Amino acid sequence: MENYYIVTSKTTNEKFNKYPLSFTQKDKNIATIKIDQNIKYQQIIGFGGAFTESSAYTLSKLTEDKRKEVIEAYFNQEKGINYSIGRVHINSCDFSLGNYTYVSKNDNKLKTFDISHDYKWVVPLIKAASIERGEKIKILASPWSPPAWMKSNKDMNNGGKLLDEYKDSWALYYTKFIKAYQKAGINIKAITVQNEPAAVQVWDSCIYSGEEERDFIKNYLGPTMEREGLGHIKILIWDHNRDIIVERSKAVLEDPDAAKYVWGTAFHWYVSEAFENVSKVHELFPDKHLLFTEGCQEGGCHIGSWDTGERYARNMIGDMNNYCEGYLDWNLCLDETGGPNHVNNLCDAPIIIIPKKNKVIYNSSYYYIGHFSKYVLPKAYRIASFVSDNRLNVISFLNPNNQTVVVVLNQTNEKILYTLEINNQTTTIESLPHSIHTIIYNTK
């Protein structure tokens, strides 16, 4: 089997260009990256993005051939970038066309529960993605807000809290959603308790302190999931930024009655790049898991920007070198405004669509994510990387087929020559300014 490396570079405008690897004597005068296949860390779940209503709606505006192109670009295992996981919102989020829920007002018994709203765009897109991949996409579901009548502020937007008298109903709501999606043929594998529970947003939001999240899990959500036969569905806490992930994880996981229901901690990239906090959670709770569940470039579209791709790669390397097990991007695609978004919280996406022109634009972030998702397979293990030059960001993996994958990010304005040492063999590679390499090494 051949050994090779793949290059995406701002300098040469290459995208997924492939070059053979030849092994030589080690050059002691240049940077060294040494890979140890025998030191294994966490196992990787996979990579993916969010099936928001905005993404699904925008994609529906394309002609059938262009729509298929985008789905193939993300989910095809050979022609695309091999997405295997996804995220969906329970009720509306900011990247919906408006506020909505699945029940009638004041129906605390949830007798009117109905996900038919999602059958228009979201459910068909998840099904199409699964068909393209050749297996069901594994889905994480997250709520942004309970129905307004369940909340202290009587509004899905602008924060507010879940009222005590509706905690039983809200816990049951998750199970109704999971079962309805399962009936639709969609593989819900996990839920988070609440998207961004520490932020009062002008869009769909709901506030929990760490203690409130803990008590809701142990007294309502956990027992309800088990009673409804869904104890196997993973529950993740936090689902917010790294800055206070340690404190929030401790608030829940130090309580054994809550922790027994919790699979792990979910987190986002906004506010800080304190990657070391992710490791701190792992060190405190090594039997629990860590999953990145949302990140995007804020402030509308950034078409043509190379910085967005580098931000993704830097964060993916930083988080996964600190025990993160999978990566979920935010919107799969948006229109040229960075929406639609029902409160004008416009953002970027790896794929931008101009519906009136039936045009699809692939941002640098699409390719940079692909340098991981296309080559690092589900069930791979992160393995040890030792780097002598801190100008290079490096991470390495061992795939289930015994193939070693090394990703090297160069965010500088300099060419950096480095020697890769793996399995007692060495090769010298030139890293161009603002480029990313994925090196594929097949153990003989």
HUUR-V941179 format. One record per backbone hydrogen bond with DSSP energy under -0.5 kcal/mol. NH is the residue of the N-H (numbers start at 1). CO is the residue of the C=O. E is the energy in kcal/mol with one decimal. If there is no record, write none. Layout:
nh=NH co=CO e=E
nh=NH co=CO e=E
This chain:
nh=4 co=440 e=-1.9
nh=5 co=19 e=-2.7
nh=6 co=438 e=-3.0
nh=7 co=17 e=-2.8
nh=8 co=436 e=-2.1
nh=9 co=14 e=-1.8
nh=10 co=434 e=-2.5
nh=11 co=433 e=-0.8
nh=13 co=9 e=-1.1
nh=14 co=9 e=-0.7
nh=17 co=7 e=-2.3
nh=19 co=5 e=-2.6
nh=21 co=3 e=-2.2
nh=24 co=426 e=-2.2
nh=28 co=26 e=-0.7
nh=30 co=27 e=-1.1
nh=31 co=417 e=-1.1
nh=33 co=419 e=-3.0
nh=34 co=386 e=-2.9
nh=35 co=421 e=-2.7
nh=36 co=384 e=-2.1
nh=37 co=35 e=-0.6
nh=39 co=36 e=-1.1
nh=40 co=38 e=-0.8
nh=41 co=382 e=-2.8
nh=44 co=380 e=-3.5
nh=45 co=325 e=-3.6
nh=46 co=325 e=-0.7
nh=48 co=327 e=-2.1
nh=49 co=85 e=-0.8
nh=50 co=330 e=-2.9
nh=51 co=87 e=-3.1
nh=52 co=50 e=-1.5
nh=54 co=95 e=-2.3
nh=56 co=52 e=-2.5
nh=57 co=53 e=-2.9
nh=58 co=54 e=-2.5
nh=59 co=55 e=-2.5
nh=60 co=56 e=-1.6
nh=61 co=57 e=-0.6
nh=61 co=58 e=-1.2
nh=62 co=59 e=-1.5
nh=67 co=63 e=-2.7
nh=68 co=64 e=-2.4
nh=69 co=65 e=-1.7
nh=70 co=66 e=-1.9
nh=71 co=67 e=-2.1
nh=72 co=68 e=-2.7
nh=73 co=69 e=-2.3
nh=74 co=70 e=-1.6
nh=75 co=71 e=-2.8
nh=76 co=72 e=-1.7
nh=80 co=76 e=-0.8
nh=81 co=73 e=-1.7
nh=82 co=76 e=-1.4
nh=83 co=74 e=-2.9
nh=84 co=47 e=-2.6
nh=85 co=47 e=-1.7
nh=86 co=138 e=-2.4
nh=87 co=49 e=-1.5
nh=88 co=140 e=-2.5
nh=90 co=142 e=-2.6
nh=91 co=89 e=-0.6
nh=92 co=100 e=-1.8
nh=96 co=93 e=-0.7
nh=96 co=94 e=-1.0
nh=107 co=104 e=-1.6
nh=108 co=106 e=-1.7
nh=110 co=107 e=-1.4
nh=113 co=110 e=-1.2
nh=114 co=102 e=-2.0
nh=118 co=115 e=-1.8
nh=119 co=115 e=-0.6
nh=119 co=116 e=-1.1
nh=120 co=117 e=-1.1
nh=123 co=118 e=-2.7
nh=125 co=121 e=-1.5
nh=126 co=122 e=-2.2
nh=127 co=123 e=-2.2
nh=128 co=124 e=-2.3
nh=129 co=125 e=-2.5
nh=130 co=126 e=-2.1
nh=131 co=127 e=-2.3
nh=132 co=128 e=-2.3
nh=133 co=129 e=-2.3
nh=134 co=130 e=-2.1
nh=135 co=130 e=-1.1
nh=138 co=84 e=-2.1
nh=139 co=137 e=-0.5
nh=139 co=187 e=-2.8
nh=140 co=86 e=-2.6
nh=141 co=190 e=-2.3
nh=142 co=88 e=-2.3
nh=143 co=192 e=-0.6
nh=144 co=90 e=-0.9
nh=145 co=90 e=-0.5
nh=150 co=147 e=-1.9
nh=151 co=148 e=-1.8
nh=152 co=161 e=-2.6
nh=154 co=151 e=-0.7
nh=158 co=201 e=-1.6
nh=158 co=203 e=-0.9
nh=159 co=201 e=-0.5
nh=159 co=203 e=-0.6
nh=163 co=150 e=-2.8
nh=166 co=163 e=-1.9
nh=167 co=164 e=-1.5
nh=170 co=166 e=-2.8
nh=171 co=167 e=-2.1
nh=172 co=168 e=-2.0
nh=173 co=169 e=-1.7
nh=174 co=170 e=-1.2
nh=175 co=171 e=-1.0
nh=176 co=172 e=-2.2
nh=177 co=173 e=-2.4
nh=178 co=174 e=-2.7
nh=179 co=175 e=-2.5
nh=180 co=176 e=-2.2
nh=181 co=177 e=-2.6
nh=182 co=178 e=-2.5
nh=183 co=179 e=-2.3
nh=184 co=180 e=-1.2
nh=185 co=182 e=-1.8
nh=186 co=181 e=-2.6
nh=187 co=137 e=-0.6
nh=188 co=186 e=-1.3
nh=189 co=139 e=-2.6
nh=189 co=187 e=-0.7
nh=190 co=139 e=-1.5
nh=191 co=234 e=-2.7
nh=192 co=141 e=-2.0
nh=193 co=236 e=-1.7
nh=195 co=143 e=-2.8
nh=196 co=239 e=-2.4
nh=197 co=194 e=-0.6
nh=197 co=238 e=-0.8
nh=199 co=196 e=-1.5
nh=201 co=199 e=-1.0
nh=205 co=156 e=-2.3
nh=207 co=160 e=-2.9
nh=208 co=197 e=-2.0
nh=213 co=209 e=-2.5
nh=214 co=210 e=-2.3
nh=215 co=211 e=-2.5
nh=216 co=212 e=-2.3
nh=217 co=213 e=-2.2
nh=218 co=214 e=-2.5
nh=219 co=215 e=-2.2
nh=220 co=216 e=-1.7
nh=221 co=216 e=-2.6
nh=222 co=217 e=-2.6
nh=223 co=217 e=-0.5
nh=224 co=220 e=-2.3
nh=225 co=221 e=-2.7
nh=226 co=222 e=-2.0
nh=227 co=223 e=-2.6
nh=228 co=224 e=-2.1
nh=229 co=226 e=-1.7
nh=230 co=225 e=-3.2
nh=233 co=230 e=-1.6
nh=234 co=189 e=-2.2
nh=236 co=191 e=-2.6
nh=237 co=264 e=-2.1
nh=239 co=237 e=-1.6
nh=239 co=266 e=-1.6
nh=240 co=266 e=-0.9
nh=242 co=268 e=-0.6
nh=245 co=242 e=-1.2
nh=248 co=244 e=-2.2
nh=249 co=245 e=-2.2
nh=250 co=246 e=-2.3
nh=251 co=247 e=-2.0
nh=252 co=248 e=-1.1
nh=253 co=249 e=-3.2
nh=254 co=250 e=-1.7
nh=255 co=252 e=-1.4
nh=256 co=254 e=-0.7
nh=258 co=255 e=-1.1
nh=259 co=255 e=-3.2
nh=260 co=256 e=-1.6
nh=261 co=258 e=-1.8
nh=262 co=259 e=-1.3
nh=263 co=235 e=-2.6
nh=264 co=235 e=-1.3
nh=265 co=289 e=-2.8
nh=266 co=237 e=-2.7
nh=267 co=291 e=-1.8
nh=268 co=240 e=-2.7
nh=269 co=294 e=-1.1
nh=272 co=270 e=-1.7
nh=275 co=273 e=-2.2
nh=277 co=274 e=-1.8
nh=278 co=274 e=-0.5
nh=278 co=275 e=-1.2
nh=279 co=275 e=-1.1
nh=280 co=276 e=-1.9
nh=281 co=277 e=-1.7
nh=282 co=278 e=-1.8
nh=283 co=279 e=-2.8
nh=284 co=280 e=-2.1
nh=285 co=281 e=-2.5
nh=288 co=285 e=-2.1
nh=289 co=263 e=-1.7
nh=291 co=265 e=-2.1
nh=292 co=326 e=-1.9
nh=293 co=267 e=-2.6
nh=293 co=291 e=-0.5
nh=294 co=267 e=-0.9
nh=298 co=296 e=-0.6
nh=299 co=346 e=-1.0
nh=300 co=346 e=-1.9
nh=305 co=302 e=-2.1
nh=310 co=306 e=-1.8
nh=311 co=307 e=-2.4
nh=312 co=308 e=-2.0
nh=313 co=309 e=-2.4
nh=314 co=310 e=-2.8
nh=315 co=311 e=-2.2
nh=316 co=312 e=-2.8
nh=317 co=313 e=-2.6
nh=318 co=314 e=-2.4
nh=319 co=315 e=-2.9
nh=320 co=316 e=-2.3
nh=321 co=317 e=-2.0
nh=322 co=319 e=-1.4
nh=323 co=320 e=-1.1
nh=324 co=319 e=-1.9
nh=325 co=290 e=-2.8
nh=327 co=46 e=-1.8
nh=328 co=292 e=-1.5
nh=329 co=48 e=-3.2
nh=329 co=327 e=-0.6
nh=330 co=295 e=-1.5
nh=332 co=50 e=-1.5
nh=334 co=351 e=-1.4
nh=335 co=339 e=-3.0
nh=336 co=353 e=-0.8
nh=338 co=335 e=-1.9
nh=342 co=94 e=-1.6
nh=342 co=96 e=-1.0
nh=344 co=341 e=-1.8
nh=346 co=344 e=-1.5
nh=347 co=338 e=-2.2
nh=348 co=297 e=-2.7
nh=350 co=331 e=-0.5
nh=351 co=332 e=-0.7
nh=352 co=361 e=-2.6
nh=353 co=334 e=-3.0
nh=354 co=359 e=-2.6
nh=355 co=353 e=-0.7
nh=357 co=354 e=-1.1
nh=358 co=354 e=-0.7
nh=358 co=355 e=-1.1
nh=359 co=354 e=-1.9
nh=361 co=352 e=-3.2
nh=363 co=350 e=-3.0
nh=363 co=361 e=-0.7
nh=364 co=305 e=-0.6
nh=366 co=363 e=-1.1
nh=367 co=363 e=-1.0
nh=368 co=364 e=-2.5
nh=369 co=365 e=-2.6
nh=370 co=366 e=-1.9
nh=371 co=367 e=-1.3
nh=372 co=369 e=-2.0
nh=373 co=369 e=-2.4
nh=374 co=370 e=-1.7
nh=375 co=372 e=-0.9
nh=376 co=372 e=-3.2
nh=377 co=375 e=-0.8
nh=379 co=44 e=-3.3
nh=380 co=377 e=-2.0
nh=381 co=398 e=-2.2
nh=382 co=42 e=-2.4
nh=383 co=396 e=-2.2
nh=384 co=36 e=-1.1
nh=384 co=39 e=-1.3
nh=386 co=34 e=-2.6
nh=388 co=32 e=-2.4
nh=390 co=388 e=-0.5
nh=392 co=389 e=-1.8
nh=393 co=409 e=-2.3
nh=394 co=392 e=-0.5
nh=395 co=407 e=-1.7
nh=396 co=383 e=-0.6
nh=397 co=405 e=-2.7
nh=398 co=381 e=-2.9
nh=399 co=397 e=-0.5
nh=399 co=403 e=-3.3
nh=402 co=399 e=-2.1
nh=404 co=441 e=-3.1
nh=405 co=397 e=-2.6
nh=406 co=439 e=-2.2
nh=407 co=395 e=-2.9
nh=408 co=437 e=-2.5
nh=409 co=393 e=-3.0
nh=410 co=435 e=-2.9
nh=411 co=391 e=-0.6
nh=411 co=409 e=-0.5
nh=416 co=431 e=-2.7
nh=418 co=429 e=-2.6
nh=419 co=31 e=-3.3
nh=420 co=418 e=-0.5
nh=420 co=427 e=-3.2
nh=421 co=33 e=-3.2
nh=421 co=419 e=-0.6
nh=422 co=420 e=-0.5
nh=422 co=425 e=-3.0
nh=423 co=35 e=-0.6
nh=425 co=422 e=-1.8
nh=426 co=24 e=-0.5
nh=427 co=420 e=-1.8
nh=429 co=418 e=-2.8
nh=431 co=416 e=-2.9
nh=431 co=429 e=-0.6
nh=432 co=430 e=-0.7
nh=434 co=412 e=-1.4
nh=435 co=410 e=-1.5
nh=435 co=432 e=-0.6
nh=436 co=8 e=-2.6
nh=437 co=408 e=-2.8
nh=438 co=6 e=-2.1
nh=439 co=406 e=-3.4
nh=440 co=4 e=-3.6
nh=441 co=404 e=-2.9
nh=441 co=439 e=-0.6
nh=442 co=440 e=-0.5
nh=443 co=402 e=-0.8
nh=443 co=441 e=-0.7
